[in-house]
Amino acid sequence: MTGTETEANAGRTPQKDTRNTGPGRLLIAVYAVFALSATARAGYQIATKFAEAPLAHILSAFAAVVYVVATISLAKPGRTWFKVSLAAVLVELLGVLVVGAISLFDPVAFPHDTVWSLFGRGYGFVPLVLPILGLLWLNKRRPSKANSHSG
C-alpha cells in the first residue's frame, strides 16, 4: 500500500466499508454458487443446444458473467469495487425482472429456460430474491464519502 492509500484507509471503518464480512460472506458464497451453476448451464446449452434457442442460451451466458462479476466485486473492498457490485446487482435485478416477465407473458420467446426465466422459478426464485438482498447489503455497507478517492 502506498502512503496515500494508507492515509485514505486510515479513517475507514472496516465494518462499514467491507462487504465481505458477516452476512456478506454468505451472500458472496451464494453468488459464487450461481456463478458456477450459470456458467456450467450456459456452457452446456451453448455446446449442445445453441441452435434450438440462441437467445435463451446467450442470456444464460450473460447471467453467468453478471454472477461472476458480482461475486468478485462483492468480495473486494473499496469504492470502485462497490460501484462495480452495485452495477452488477442492478443489472441482475433488471435482467431477472425483464426476462422473467417476457418468459411469463411470451413463453415462445424462450423455448429453453435461462437462470432468470419465470423470475428464477427453476432455482427456487433465488435469482429474484438475491439481487434484492444484494442491494440491501450494499446499501448497509456503502463506503463513506471521505474515502471516495480510494479504490
C-alpha positions as a printed Julia matrix, in Angstrom:
151×3 Matrix{Float64}:
   0.0     0.0     0.0
   1.31    3.48   -0.81
   1.37    6.31    1.69
  -1.67    7.88    0.02
  -3.61    4.61    0.21
  -2.66    4.19    3.86
  -3.82    7.72    4.63
  -7.04    7.2     2.71
  -7.74    3.94    4.57
  -6.71    5.28    8.0
 -10.13    6.83    8.68
 -12.02    3.9     7.19
 -14.25    1.85    9.45
 -13.69   -1.73    8.27
 -17.16   -2.93    9.25
 -18.83   -0.06    7.37
 -16.73   -0.32    4.2
 -16.27   -4.07    3.81
 -18.8    -6.16    2.04
 -17.09   -9.5     2.63
 -17.68   -9.9     6.36
 -20.52  -11.4     8.36
 -23.65  -11.99    6.26
 -21.72  -10.64    3.27
 -19.73  -13.88    3.18
 -22.91  -15.9     2.8
 -24.12  -13.53    0.08
 -20.8   -13.92   -1.77
 -20.99  -17.7    -1.38
 -24.48  -17.78   -2.9
 -23.31  -15.56   -5.76
 -20.34  -17.9    -6.29
 -22.65  -20.92   -6.47
 -24.81  -19.1    -9.01
 -21.73  -18.03  -10.97
 -20.61  -21.64  -11.21
 -24.04  -23.09  -11.96
 -24.97  -20.42  -14.51
 -21.58  -20.81  -16.23
 -21.97  -24.59  -16.38
 -25.54  -24.3   -17.62
 -24.65  -21.76  -20.3
 -21.64  -23.77  -21.41
 -23.69  -26.92  -21.74
 -26.56  -25.16  -23.52
 -24.29  -23.38  -25.97
 -22.28  -26.54  -26.69
 -25.27  -28.83  -27.17
 -28.46  -26.87  -27.9
 -27.48  -23.42  -29.14
 -29.34  -23.66  -32.47
 -32.59  -24.55  -30.71
 -32.81  -21.36  -28.64
 -29.88  -18.99  -29.21
 -31.42  -16.05  -27.32
 -32.06  -18.13  -24.21
 -28.55  -19.56  -24.26
 -26.9   -16.18  -24.82
 -28.92  -14.82  -21.89
 -27.75  -17.75  -19.76
 -24.16  -16.86  -20.62
 -24.83  -13.17  -19.87
 -26.35  -14.13  -16.49
 -23.23  -16.2   -15.76
 -20.99  -13.21  -16.47
 -23.14  -10.99  -14.23
 -22.91  -13.53  -11.39
 -19.13  -13.83  -11.79
 -18.68  -10.04  -11.74
 -20.99   -9.71   -8.74
 -19.13  -12.44   -6.84
 -15.72  -10.93   -7.43
 -16.75   -7.32   -6.81
 -18.66   -8.13   -3.6
 -15.53   -9.83   -2.25
 -13.22   -6.87   -2.99
 -13.0    -3.78   -0.74
 -13.04   -0.19   -1.96
 -15.35    2.3    -3.62
 -14.56    1.2    -7.17
 -15.49   -2.41   -6.36
 -18.56   -1.15   -4.52
 -19.67    0.63   -7.7
 -18.99   -2.49   -9.78
 -21.01   -4.55   -7.27
 -23.87   -2.09   -7.4
 -23.9    -2.11  -11.2
 -23.76   -5.92  -11.37
 -26.56   -6.4    -8.85
 -28.74   -3.78  -10.57
 -28.16   -5.45  -13.96
 -29.05   -8.78  -12.36
 -32.28   -7.38  -10.91
 -33.22   -5.76  -14.21
 -32.39   -8.98  -16.07
 -34.44  -11.22  -13.82
 -37.4    -8.83  -13.97
 -37.31   -8.36  -17.75
 -36.52  -11.96  -18.68
 -38.93  -13.2   -16.02
 -41.76  -11.05  -17.36
 -41.1   -11.88  -21.02
 -40.85  -15.61  -20.29
 -44.11  -15.44  -18.34
 -46.13  -13.45  -20.88
 -44.46  -14.74  -24.08
 -43.19  -18.27  -23.4
 -42.48  -18.8   -27.11
 -39.68  -16.21  -26.84
 -37.79  -18.59  -24.53
 -38.24  -22.18  -25.7
 -35.46  -23.15  -23.26
 -35.16  -21.77  -19.75
 -32.48  -19.39  -18.58
 -31.44  -18.78  -14.97
 -33.8   -15.8   -14.99
 -36.77  -17.43  -16.77
 -40.04  -17.13  -14.86
 -38.21  -15.0   -12.29
 -35.83  -17.84  -11.46
 -38.52  -20.44  -10.78
 -36.14  -23.26  -11.76
 -33.8   -22.1    -8.98
 -36.41  -21.64   -6.28
 -36.82  -17.92   -7.1
 -33.38  -17.27   -5.6
 -32.43  -15.22   -8.71
 -35.31  -12.87   -7.87
 -34.52  -12.56   -4.17
 -30.71  -12.49   -4.45
 -30.33   -9.04   -6.08
 -32.77   -7.54   -3.57
 -30.68   -8.94   -0.72
 -27.56   -7.76   -2.54
 -28.89   -4.22   -2.84
 -29.9    -4.16    0.82
 -26.42   -5.37    1.82
 -24.7    -2.86   -0.45
 -26.82   -0.05    0.99
 -25.83   -1.11    4.51
 -22.15   -1.33    3.55
 -21.9     1.81    1.4
 -18.36    3.28    1.65
 -18.16    6.68    3.26
 -17.66    9.73    1.05
 -14.46   10.53    2.93
 -12.91    7.54    1.19
 -14.3     8.35   -2.27
 -10.84    8.5    -3.84
  -9.79    5.07   -2.61
 -10.32    2.16   -4.95
